[in-house]
Amino acid sequence: MEFRVRRRELGTRYAPADTLLAWRYIVAAALLGGLAVVLGTRLGPRALLRQGVLGLLCQCLYLGGVVTGVALGAPAGTTALIASVQPLLVAVAAGPVLGERIGPRGRVGLVLGLLGVALVVAGDIGPGNAPWWAFLLPIGGMAALSAGTLLERTWRPAESPLQALTAQTVVAAGVFVAAAGAGGHLQPPADPRFWWAVAWVVVLSSFGGYGAYLVVLRRSGALRVSTLLYLTPPTTMLWAFAMFGEVPGPLALPGVALCAVGVALALRDPRPAPDRTNGTLVH
């Protein structure tokens, strides 16, 4: 959704992708940091190091790879399809790494979900005008999110999701500010739509999207939270229609249905009982 907001409401004429990322994280880090001060939240060095690693993987490398790939000309549909391989990658690794194994029904559901995503974004799939190596960036970002998801579940950190979100956001803010500053893109544009877009991605993407990701990961496990990512492209399509009047392609609605069936099958697959400790936002 962030890509569509930037493209439709800002466009590259008003703000490069790294400018939006930098200010998204500056604002989010300031709000979360202020809340941490009010709540008296403190994390030790080991907790900060742990969350710093997870922030680099799940936020900096993932978002940086995907956004930079799109900025270099990789079509958003192709990038979304690459990112949607993440549930399959996690499913392959979760067995030996976490002991979260998936049965036949779950495997069928994951494949159907990926096919559904392909139908939803079919109108925007192609090589675009990006150099071949630009596609390595979203691939690397997808791998980084997978690794961070597995690491978080392996470490089972004692920090609450709110503490984790705060620490990771501060780390990501430092990285994205440095990247935007190095490219000469840190100065925000004068267009007021920029700040509307920043507010949008802070509330819905940083707090709502990634905050929910952390909570579901803690409560339900790596396989389930990764499976739910299949619903992102259909949700984006519906929002784009509601907000911008973008009419879905002829394959999009069947794709949405296929995504829903795939996710339902995968979530109903028998799995080990999840660890439900530390799954509340604050403790």
Backbone bond lengths (Angstrom), bond angles and torsions (degrees), N, CA, C in turn:
res aa  C-N    CA-C-N  psi(-1)  N-CA   C-N-CA  omega(-1)  CA-C   N-CA-C  phi
1 M - - - 1.455 - - 1.525 110.38 -
2 E 1.335 115.69 -34.42 1.467 119.87 -179.99 1.520 110.95 -59.61
3 F 1.337 117.57 -39.88 1.461 120.55 -179.83 1.524 110.45 -62.27
4 R 1.321 117.33 -41.75 1.459 120.44 -177.29 1.526 110.91 -70.27
5 V 1.334 117.30 -39.04 1.467 119.76 176.73 1.516 109.67 -61.10
6 R 1.324 117.09 -46.31 1.455 119.81 -178.44 1.517 110.81 -64.11
7 R 1.327 116.43 -42.87 1.459 119.81 -175.60 1.520 111.43 -70.48
8 R 1.338 116.57 -42.72 1.454 119.79 -174.75 1.523 112.66 -82.45
9 E 1.338 117.07 -41.12 1.460 119.95 -173.92 1.522 112.64 -92.84
10 L 1.330 117.38 -25.28 1.456 119.61 -178.34 1.513 111.62 -114.82
11 G 1.325 115.79 -55.89 1.451 120.06 -174.00 1.515 109.52 74.35
12 T 1.310 115.70 157.87 1.454 118.92 -178.64 1.520 111.67 -67.38
13 R 1.328 119.36 -13.02 1.464 121.02 176.40 1.517 110.86 -67.66
14 Y 1.323 117.39 -29.71 1.455 120.94 -173.93 1.524 113.16 -98.49
15 A 1.322 118.18 -35.89 1.465 119.39 -176.57 1.517 110.23 -158.09
16 P 1.325 117.62 121.28 1.460 119.71 172.28 1.528 110.10 -63.54
17 A 1.314 115.29 161.34 1.464 119.79 -177.14 1.521 112.00 -60.07
18 D 1.345 117.35 -38.64 1.461 118.37 -177.27 1.528 112.04 -70.50
19 T 1.329 117.45 -25.32 1.467 119.84 175.37 1.521 110.48 -67.50
20 L 1.323 116.23 -45.73 1.462 120.10 179.15 1.523 110.92 -63.38
21 L 1.335 117.21 -42.57 1.463 119.86 178.98 1.525 111.00 -62.11
22 A 1.328 116.54 -45.00 1.465 119.71 -177.86 1.523 111.31 -60.42
23 W 1.328 116.99 -47.86 1.463 119.28 -176.92 1.521 112.15 -75.33
24 R 1.311 117.09 -29.07 1.468 118.81 172.32 1.524 109.73 -57.42
25 Y 1.323 116.81 -45.84 1.460 119.55 -175.90 1.519 112.44 -80.14
26 I 1.318 118.24 -28.72 1.465 119.57 173.47 1.527 109.96 -60.58
27 V 1.326 116.49 -49.52 1.467 120.74 -178.73 1.524 110.82 -65.84
28 A 1.334 116.94 -45.57 1.464 119.98 -178.99 1.524 111.29 -63.19
29 A 1.344 116.82 -42.49 1.464 120.16 179.81 1.524 111.16 -65.12
30 A 1.330 117.04 -38.64 1.464 120.10 178.86 1.528 111.08 -64.38
31 L 1.331 116.85 -43.33 1.463 120.27 -179.52 1.523 111.44 -67.41
32 L 1.328 116.62 -46.21 1.462 120.03 -179.35 1.526 111.22 -68.94
33 G 1.339 116.13 -38.33 1.458 118.98 177.62 1.517 111.84 -64.02
34 G 1.329 116.78 -40.87 1.456 120.07 176.39 1.516 112.05 -62.34
35 L 1.338 116.21 -40.36 1.460 119.94 177.68 1.524 110.93 -64.84
36 A 1.337 116.90 -38.52 1.464 120.47 178.70 1.526 111.16 -62.77
37 V 1.335 116.60 -38.15 1.469 120.31 177.76 1.527 110.21 -65.51
38 V 1.320 116.58 -43.91 1.467 120.51 -179.89 1.528 110.77 -62.39
39 L 1.334 116.50 -41.62 1.464 120.98 -178.27 1.521 112.81 -81.01
40 G 1.326 116.75 -10.12 1.458 119.77 -178.43 1.511 113.23 72.09
41 T 1.325 117.09 30.42 1.460 121.50 -177.64 1.522 110.49 -76.17
42 R 1.330 115.24 131.83 1.457 120.59 176.20 1.521 108.98 -136.62
43 L 1.315 115.51 139.36 1.458 121.40 177.61 1.518 109.03 -120.81
44 G 1.325 115.56 142.18 1.452 120.74 177.82 1.516 111.82 -76.34
45 P 1.336 117.01 171.78 1.467 120.79 -178.29 1.520 113.47 -58.42
46 R 1.326 118.02 -41.42 1.465 120.23 -179.17 1.522 111.01 -66.24
47 A 1.324 116.52 -40.68 1.465 119.55 178.35 1.521 110.70 -64.97
48 L 1.329 116.73 -40.91 1.464 119.93 178.73 1.522 111.17 -64.62
49 L 1.331 116.86 -40.88 1.464 120.13 178.23 1.523 110.59 -63.86
50 R 1.324 116.20 -44.27 1.462 120.99 180.00 1.528 110.77 -60.89
51 Q 1.309 116.75 -48.52 1.460 119.60 -179.28 1.525 111.75 -70.41
52 G 1.329 117.01 -28.49 1.460 119.48 175.03 1.512 112.12 -63.47
53 V 1.329 116.26 -42.49 1.470 120.34 177.54 1.523 110.36 -63.01
54 L 1.332 116.33 -45.53 1.463 119.80 -179.99 1.527 111.24 -64.76
55 G 1.328 116.75 -37.71 1.462 119.61 177.59 1.513 112.28 -64.46
56 L 1.325 116.90 -40.14 1.463 120.26 177.73 1.524 110.99 -62.35
57 L 1.330 116.42 -41.94 1.461 120.02 -177.59 1.527 111.81 -74.05
58 C 1.332 116.45 -54.30 1.467 120.99 -169.45 1.525 113.86 -81.76
59 Q 1.319 117.31 -21.43 1.459 118.83 -178.51 1.525 111.71 -115.41
60 C 1.335 116.93 -55.20 1.471 118.71 -174.78 1.525 112.17 -68.24
61 L 1.328 117.13 -56.41 1.461 119.59 -176.22 1.523 111.58 -70.44
62 Y 1.332 116.78 -39.99 1.467 118.84 -179.51 1.527 111.08 -66.09
63 L 1.321 116.73 -58.83 1.468 119.31 -178.39 1.517 111.56 -65.74
64 G 1.329 116.32 -41.33 1.457 119.00 179.63 1.511 112.14 -60.60
65 G 1.335 116.97 -42.48 1.461 120.18 179.29 1.508 112.89 -66.09
66 V 1.330 116.40 -45.52 1.462 120.30 -177.91 1.531 111.16 -67.47
67 V 1.332 116.54 -47.90 1.465 120.23 -176.86 1.526 111.01 -66.29
68 T 1.324 116.83 -41.91 1.464 119.39 179.96 1.521 111.08 -66.76
69 G 1.327 117.05 -38.27 1.459 119.84 176.92 1.514 112.11 -60.23
70 V 1.339 116.48 -44.25 1.463 120.67 178.01 1.526 110.25 -65.34
71 A 1.332 116.56 -40.56 1.463 119.88 -179.77 1.528 111.86 -63.97
72 L 1.331 116.76 -28.70 1.465 121.02 179.61 1.525 112.80 -83.16
73 G 1.335 116.83 -2.84 1.458 119.71 175.68 1.503 115.84 115.02
74 A 1.325 118.35 -0.27 1.465 119.70 176.48 1.525 108.83 -68.95
75 P 1.338 118.70 126.98 1.465 119.96 -179.28 1.524 111.55 -58.84
76 A 1.334 115.93 143.30 1.458 120.08 -178.57 1.523 111.32 -60.87
77 G 1.341 117.67 -35.14 1.456 120.31 179.53 1.515 112.09 -65.63
78 T 1.326 116.61 -43.95 1.459 120.31 177.75 1.518 110.29 -63.13
79 T 1.326 116.12 -41.73 1.459 120.31 179.03 1.525 110.92 -63.64
80 A 1.334 117.01 -41.49 1.463 120.45 178.23 1.519 111.02 -63.08
81 L 1.330 116.65 -38.02 1.460 120.19 179.46 1.523 110.40 -67.02
82 I 1.328 116.67 -40.28 1.466 120.17 176.84 1.525 110.11 -61.67
83 A 1.332 116.51 -46.65 1.462 120.36 -179.55 1.521 111.64 -62.29
84 S 1.334 117.02 -28.24 1.458 120.86 -177.18 1.520 112.96 -78.63
85 V 1.310 117.19 -2.47 1.467 120.03 172.16 1.530 109.89 -76.52
86 Q 1.329 117.51 -14.67 1.456 121.67 -176.23 1.528 113.86 -54.43
87 P 1.346 120.39 -44.79 1.465 118.45 178.00 1.524 113.39 -59.45
88 L 1.335 117.26 -36.56 1.460 119.72 178.11 1.523 110.67 -67.06
89 L 1.326 116.87 -41.63 1.459 120.49 179.42 1.524 110.88 -63.82
90 V 1.323 116.70 -43.22 1.461 120.44 177.99 1.524 110.62 -64.92
91 A 1.335 117.32 -39.12 1.461 120.55 179.69 1.523 111.34 -61.93
92 V 1.326 116.54 -39.27 1.468 120.36 179.16 1.525 110.76 -66.68
93 A 1.341 116.48 -40.77 1.463 120.40 -174.31 1.524 113.37 -86.76
94 A 1.326 118.05 -24.37 1.460 120.53 -172.93 1.521 112.47 -65.90
95 G 1.327 117.66 -30.48 1.458 119.96 178.94 1.519 112.17 -61.92
96 P 1.338 117.73 -63.35 1.467 118.65 -179.31 1.522 114.40 -67.68
97 V 1.324 117.87 -30.49 1.468 120.26 -175.27 1.526 111.87 -84.82
98 L 1.329 117.18 -43.45 1.462 121.26 -171.84 1.521 114.10 -114.59
99 G 1.318 117.33 -14.49 1.452 119.68 -173.26 1.514 113.19 77.98
100 E 1.335 117.65 10.89 1.468 122.10 175.96 1.526 107.51 -91.61
101 R 1.300 116.70 100.92 1.460 120.32 -175.16 1.526 110.20 -104.27
102 I 1.308 114.45 150.77 1.458 120.57 -176.34 1.520 109.05 -114.39
103 G 1.335 116.14 137.99 1.445 121.13 -178.79 1.520 112.42 -91.54
104 P 1.335 116.70 -175.86 1.468 120.59 -178.02 1.525 113.11 -57.82
105 R 1.330 117.38 -42.24 1.464 119.29 179.95 1.526 110.67 -62.22
106 G 1.312 116.45 -41.81 1.455 119.80 179.21 1.515 112.26 -65.03
107 R 1.338 117.20 -38.21 1.467 120.09 179.01 1.522 110.62 -63.89
108 V 1.325 115.63 -43.44 1.465 119.23 177.48 1.527 109.98 -61.49
109 G 1.325 116.87 -42.24 1.456 120.31 179.73 1.517 112.79 -61.74
110 L 1.331 117.49 -40.67 1.461 120.58 179.43 1.524 111.43 -65.24
111 V 1.319 116.59 -41.30 1.467 119.82 179.02 1.528 110.52 -66.06
112 L 1.341 116.41 -43.21 1.466 119.32 178.29 1.530 111.06 -63.22
113 G 1.325 116.77 -38.67 1.457 119.61 178.10 1.514 112.39 -61.81
114 L 1.330 116.54 -42.17 1.465 120.20 178.77 1.523 110.97 -65.84
115 L 1.331 116.83 -40.88 1.463 119.88 176.81 1.529 110.81 -63.67
116 G 1.329 116.43 -38.47 1.460 119.65 177.69 1.514 112.24 -62.75
117 V 1.331 116.58 -42.43 1.467 120.09 176.62 1.521 110.38 -60.52
118 A 1.343 116.42 -42.05 1.465 120.21 179.83 1.526 111.16 -59.57
119 L 1.338 117.08 -38.56 1.463 119.97 178.52 1.529 111.22 -69.96
120 V 1.336 116.67 -40.16 1.466 120.10 -178.78 1.525 111.24 -61.47
121 V 1.333 116.60 -40.99 1.474 120.11 -175.01 1.523 111.71 -101.21
122 A 1.346 117.18 13.89 1.472 120.34 -173.85 1.520 112.72 -57.14
123 G 1.321 117.14 -34.61 1.462 119.47 -178.12 1.511 114.12 -71.63
124 D 1.325 116.91 -10.10 1.466 120.28 -176.86 1.522 111.50 -124.35
125 I 1.326 116.38 24.12 1.463 120.85 178.61 1.520 109.23 -98.55
126 G 1.290 115.98 136.19 1.459 120.55 178.78 1.508 110.09 164.18
127 P 1.316 117.68 176.29 1.466 120.08 -179.64 1.517 113.48 -75.33
128 G 1.342 117.54 -21.80 1.452 120.23 -176.59 1.513 111.39 62.53
129 N 1.314 115.97 -152.48 1.462 120.24 178.10 1.517 112.01 -113.00
130 A 1.329 116.36 20.84 1.458 121.00 -177.98 1.524 110.56 -84.73
131 P 1.333 118.19 147.42 1.463 120.37 171.29 1.520 109.86 -65.10
132 W 1.315 116.64 157.03 1.470 119.96 -174.18 1.522 112.26 -58.64
133 W 1.331 116.36 -35.74 1.458 118.97 -176.39 1.523 112.57 -71.25
134 A 1.340 117.29 -16.97 1.464 119.04 178.43 1.525 111.31 -64.10
135 F 1.332 116.83 -28.43 1.462 119.83 179.79 1.527 111.74 -72.96
136 L 1.336 116.94 -17.31 1.458 119.59 175.86 1.525 111.53 -68.82
137 L 1.328 116.73 -24.04 1.467 120.09 -178.59 1.527 112.10 -67.83
138 P 1.350 120.03 -51.89 1.468 117.57 175.69 1.522 113.00 -65.90
139 I 1.338 117.47 -30.18 1.466 119.11 175.55 1.524 109.89 -63.25
140 G 1.341 116.11 -46.24 1.456 119.63 176.99 1.515 112.40 -63.62
141 G 1.340 116.97 -38.51 1.455 120.26 177.56 1.515 112.00 -63.34
142 M 1.327 116.20 -42.07 1.462 120.28 177.91 1.528 110.65 -62.40
143 A 1.335 116.83 -42.45 1.463 120.68 178.31 1.528 111.13 -64.54
144 A 1.340 116.97 -37.47 1.463 120.55 179.43 1.525 111.25 -65.68
145 L 1.340 117.46 -42.77 1.462 120.11 177.70 1.521 110.62 -63.03
146 S 1.323 116.72 -40.20 1.464 120.46 177.81 1.522 110.68 -61.76
147 A 1.339 116.26 -45.89 1.463 120.17 179.95 1.522 111.25 -63.53
148 G 1.332 116.85 -42.59 1.455 119.93 178.86 1.519 112.37 -64.17
149 T 1.326 116.50 -38.94 1.462 120.80 177.91 1.520 110.96 -62.47
150 L 1.321 116.66 -45.31 1.463 120.84 179.83 1.528 111.33 -67.56
151 L 1.333 116.91 -39.77 1.464 120.07 179.06 1.526 111.47 -64.55
152 E 1.327 116.79 -43.32 1.459 120.15 -179.69 1.517 110.59 -60.20
153 R 1.314 114.71 -41.45 1.463 119.11 -179.19 1.527 111.29 -72.26
154 T 1.335 116.98 -32.22 1.462 120.88 178.42 1.524 111.06 -70.93
155 W 1.331 116.22 -45.20 1.464 120.46 -177.96 1.521 112.74 -72.58
156 R 1.324 117.56 -30.89 1.471 122.16 -176.00 1.532 110.41 46.24
157 P 1.324 117.87 62.65 1.464 120.79 -173.92 1.521 112.41 -63.69
158 A 1.329 114.60 150.31 1.462 120.19 -179.42 1.525 112.33 -76.14
159 E 1.329 117.17 -17.07 1.460 119.99 -178.66 1.526 110.30 -65.96
160 S 1.325 115.94 142.72 1.460 119.90 176.35 1.524 109.68 -69.22
161 P 1.343 118.09 161.08 1.465 119.40 175.73 1.525 113.27 -55.16
162 L 1.337 117.97 -35.83 1.463 119.84 178.50 1.526 110.98 -65.98
163 Q 1.326 116.99 -43.17 1.459 120.23 176.97 1.524 111.03 -63.39
164 A 1.337 116.01 -42.46 1.463 119.93 179.04 1.521 110.98 -63.57
165 L 1.329 116.41 -44.59 1.461 120.37 179.71 1.525 110.96 -61.17
166 T 1.324 116.63 -41.22 1.464 120.19 -179.69 1.522 111.18 -63.81
167 A 1.329 117.03 -50.57 1.462 120.45 -177.94 1.522 111.40 -62.61
168 Q 1.332 116.64 -44.36 1.464 119.92 -179.08 1.526 111.46 -65.55
169 T 1.316 116.30 -37.67 1.467 119.76 -179.58 1.522 111.24 -67.30
170 V 1.319 117.32 -39.17 1.469 120.38 178.01 1.526 110.32 -63.80
171 V 1.330 116.63 -43.54 1.469 120.18 177.69 1.521 110.43 -61.47
172 A 1.329 116.45 -46.77 1.464 120.20 -179.49 1.525 111.22 -63.41
173 A 1.326 117.09 -36.36 1.466 119.88 178.11 1.518 110.58 -60.48
174 G 1.331 116.83 -43.98 1.456 119.83 178.61 1.513 112.61 -60.90
175 V 1.332 116.57 -42.40 1.467 120.91 -178.81 1.523 110.95 -67.52
176 F 1.331 117.26 -48.48 1.467 119.85 -176.08 1.527 112.15 -70.83
177 V 1.326 117.60 -32.74 1.468 119.73 175.48 1.524 109.94 -66.24
178 A 1.332 116.34 -42.97 1.466 119.53 178.40 1.524 111.24 -62.68
179 A 1.342 116.55 -41.61 1.465 120.14 -179.60 1.527 111.14 -65.71
180 A 1.335 116.55 -44.90 1.465 119.58 179.65 1.524 111.00 -66.39
181 G 1.322 116.64 -38.90 1.455 119.56 178.51 1.516 112.16 -65.22
182 A 1.337 116.67 -39.99 1.460 120.30 179.35 1.520 111.38 -64.09
183 G 1.332 116.36 -32.60 1.460 120.20 178.96 1.516 113.78 -88.05
184 G 1.324 117.24 0.27 1.460 120.63 -178.91 1.508 113.79 73.43
185 H 1.343 117.26 25.62 1.462 121.42 -175.25 1.523 113.15 -116.41
186 L 1.320 117.93 17.52 1.462 118.92 -175.93 1.525 112.64 -77.48
187 Q 1.310 117.63 -26.79 1.465 121.18 -178.91 1.528 110.28 -65.38
188 P 1.334 118.96 121.58 1.466 119.91 -179.98 1.519 110.86 -73.31
189 P 1.326 117.77 150.59 1.466 120.33 178.85 1.520 110.79 -74.04
190 A 1.318 115.13 161.95 1.465 120.16 179.20 1.523 112.22 -77.52
191 D 1.325 117.67 -18.84 1.462 121.18 -176.88 1.532 110.09 -60.91
192 P 1.335 118.85 123.95 1.469 120.69 -178.07 1.517 113.40 -64.35
193 R 1.332 117.29 -20.29 1.461 118.99 178.91 1.518 111.57 -64.92
194 F 1.325 116.43 -23.63 1.459 119.75 176.95 1.525 110.86 -59.42
195 W 1.325 116.64 -45.07 1.461 119.88 -177.05 1.520 111.41 -73.16
196 W 1.328 116.63 -28.77 1.469 118.61 172.46 1.521 109.82 -62.88
197 A 1.322 116.60 -43.88 1.458 120.45 179.85 1.521 111.11 -66.64
198 V 1.341 117.21 -38.97 1.463 120.15 177.36 1.525 110.23 -60.86
199 A 1.338 116.65 -46.93 1.465 120.11 178.92 1.521 110.94 -59.86
200 W 1.339 115.54 -40.64 1.458 120.40 -179.47 1.522 111.24 -60.00
201 V 1.338 116.82 -51.28 1.463 119.23 -174.65 1.522 111.78 -74.68
202 V 1.333 118.17 -27.10 1.461 119.33 175.98 1.524 110.19 -66.19
203 V 1.327 116.48 -49.95 1.463 120.34 -175.47 1.526 111.58 -71.74
204 L 1.335 116.81 -49.35 1.458 119.20 -173.70 1.522 113.08 -85.87
205 S 1.314 118.18 -40.15 1.462 119.56 -176.07 1.525 112.17 -85.18
206 S 1.338 116.97 -53.00 1.465 119.59 -176.43 1.526 112.01 -73.23
207 F 1.321 117.02 -55.23 1.456 120.11 -176.01 1.529 111.79 -78.08
208 G 1.329 116.59 -51.42 1.458 119.46 -176.89 1.508 113.17 -74.09
209 G 1.335 116.91 -55.23 1.456 120.41 -174.24 1.512 113.52 -68.50
210 Y 1.341 116.74 -59.34 1.460 118.61 -176.26 1.522 111.48 -73.79
211 G 1.335 117.56 -32.85 1.455 119.25 175.12 1.522 111.69 -60.75
212 A 1.327 116.94 -44.28 1.461 120.56 177.12 1.522 111.08 -64.82
213 Y 1.339 116.78 -37.20 1.467 120.85 178.26 1.526 110.47 -58.13
214 L 1.337 116.85 -44.99 1.457 120.46 -179.72 1.527 111.49 -64.57
215 V 1.331 116.85 -43.05 1.461 120.13 -178.79 1.525 110.79 -64.23
216 V 1.332 117.30 -46.79 1.467 120.50 -179.29 1.525 110.55 -66.22
217 L 1.327 117.36 -37.55 1.465 120.39 177.49 1.520 110.70 -60.35
218 R 1.327 117.07 -43.71 1.463 120.43 179.61 1.529 111.45 -66.39
219 R 1.305 117.01 -41.18 1.465 120.72 -173.02 1.518 113.49 -83.75
220 S 1.324 117.41 -33.42 1.465 119.53 -168.98 1.518 114.57 -121.78
221 G 1.308 119.08 -12.48 1.453 120.22 175.81 1.511 114.22 101.86
222 A 1.337 113.89 167.63 1.464 121.14 -174.52 1.521 112.44 -66.95
223 L 1.339 117.22 -39.37 1.460 119.83 -177.37 1.523 111.68 -65.48
224 R 1.313 115.93 -44.54 1.466 118.71 -176.65 1.525 111.69 -68.77
225 V 1.320 117.06 -44.33 1.463 118.15 -178.36 1.522 110.79 -66.83
226 S 1.332 117.60 -35.01 1.464 119.70 178.24 1.523 111.18 -69.31
227 T 1.327 116.30 -37.50 1.461 119.88 178.43 1.527 111.32 -60.62
228 L 1.318 116.82 -38.95 1.465 120.39 -179.04 1.523 112.64 -63.98
229 L 1.335 117.76 -19.36 1.465 120.02 178.19 1.527 111.82 -64.29
230 Y 1.324 117.47 -20.78 1.465 119.71 176.28 1.529 111.95 -61.19
231 L 1.320 116.89 -21.43 1.462 120.11 -178.90 1.522 112.76 -83.08
232 T 1.341 117.55 -6.35 1.463 119.79 -177.64 1.528 112.97 -65.99
233 P 1.349 120.27 -51.21 1.473 118.76 179.48 1.531 113.63 -60.52
234 P 1.351 119.75 -43.00 1.469 117.61 176.22 1.526 112.89 -61.63
235 T 1.333 116.82 -39.64 1.462 119.82 178.35 1.521 110.98 -63.30
236 T 1.328 116.42 -42.57 1.461 120.83 177.87 1.520 111.00 -61.00
237 M 1.330 116.40 -41.85 1.460 120.63 179.76 1.530 110.76 -61.06
238 L 1.331 116.60 -44.33 1.461 120.08 -179.07 1.526 111.27 -66.76
239 W 1.334 117.33 -39.68 1.460 120.32 177.01 1.524 111.04 -65.48
240 A 1.324 116.47 -40.45 1.467 119.45 179.84 1.527 110.77 -62.84
241 F 1.328 116.27 -36.72 1.462 119.77 177.48 1.531 110.37 -67.99
242 A 1.342 116.49 -43.68 1.463 120.25 -177.17 1.525 112.22 -69.85
243 M 1.334 116.80 -38.60 1.463 119.95 -173.66 1.522 113.18 -90.81
244 F 1.334 116.47 -39.18 1.454 120.14 -171.64 1.522 113.80 -114.64
245 G 1.345 116.90 -3.68 1.448 119.75 -179.20 1.513 114.07 72.49
246 E 1.333 118.00 20.23 1.458 120.95 178.11 1.529 109.26 -72.66
247 V 1.312 116.37 119.32 1.464 120.71 -178.75 1.525 108.92 -81.44
248 P 1.335 118.39 125.14 1.463 120.13 179.48 1.521 111.42 -63.21
249 G 1.322 115.89 151.53 1.448 121.02 176.54 1.515 111.43 -70.88
250 P 1.333 117.64 170.92 1.466 120.72 -176.16 1.523 113.73 -64.51
251 L 1.330 117.88 -23.89 1.463 120.59 -179.16 1.521 112.88 -92.81
252 A 1.336 116.65 -7.54 1.461 119.75 -172.31 1.528 112.47 -67.11
253 L 1.328 117.11 -47.70 1.463 119.18 -177.34 1.525 112.26 -65.77
254 P 1.352 119.69 -44.14 1.468 117.71 171.75 1.524 112.03 -58.17
255 G 1.334 117.04 -34.33 1.456 120.30 177.47 1.514 112.29 -64.36
256 V 1.334 116.52 -40.48 1.462 120.51 177.23 1.522 110.22 -60.45
257 A 1.334 115.96 -45.47 1.464 120.01 179.48 1.522 110.94 -61.68
258 L 1.333 116.49 -41.55 1.462 120.33 -179.68 1.529 110.86 -66.33
259 C 1.328 116.93 -39.45 1.467 120.52 175.61 1.527 110.65 -59.75
260 A 1.330 116.07 -45.01 1.462 120.28 -178.26 1.523 111.31 -62.86
261 V 1.331 116.56 -43.80 1.463 120.35 178.61 1.526 110.29 -63.97
262 G 1.332 116.12 -45.03 1.457 119.92 -179.56 1.516 112.47 -60.96
263 V 1.328 117.03 -45.35 1.460 120.46 179.57 1.524 110.44 -64.64
264 A 1.336 117.27 -41.67 1.462 120.50 179.45 1.525 111.10 -61.28
265 L 1.328 116.95 -43.65 1.464 120.16 178.43 1.525 111.28 -63.50
266 A 1.332 115.90 -45.04 1.467 119.32 -177.53 1.524 111.64 -65.74
267 L 1.325 117.25 -38.76 1.459 119.94 -178.42 1.516 112.34 -73.29
268 R 1.326 117.53 -22.70 1.463 120.48 178.91 1.518 112.18 -88.21
269 D 1.309 116.31 -3.67 1.459 119.64 -179.85 1.530 109.41 -67.37
270 P 1.349 117.54 133.09 1.471 119.06 179.70 1.522 110.93 -61.69
271 R 1.326 114.83 132.55 1.462 120.34 178.71 1.517 109.47 -141.29
272 P 1.317 116.10 166.31 1.462 118.46 175.73 1.521 110.85 -60.47
273 A 1.321 116.14 146.92 1.464 120.15 179.27 1.515 109.97 -58.26
274 P 1.331 117.96 128.73 1.457 120.33 -178.11 1.514 112.11 -70.21
275 D 1.328 114.72 154.01 1.456 120.87 172.38 1.517 108.16 -76.94
276 R 1.316 116.93 116.60 1.461 120.10 -175.60 1.528 112.22 -100.04
277 T 1.308 117.16 13.60 1.454 118.88 176.55 1.510 110.27 -79.24
278 N 1.320 115.54 150.35 1.468 121.61 173.90 1.516 112.21 59.57
279 G 1.337 118.07 32.52 1.445 119.73 -178.29 1.506 114.50 -101.83
280 T 1.329 117.12 3.68 1.451 118.69 175.66 1.515 109.84 -89.85
281 L 1.315 115.35 158.92 1.463 118.72 -174.44 1.521 111.35 -65.93
282 V 1.314 117.78 -40.42 1.462 121.57 -178.97 1.515 108.20 -131.56
283 H 1.326 115.07 142.18 1.466 117.37 170.24 1.512 109.44 -141.73
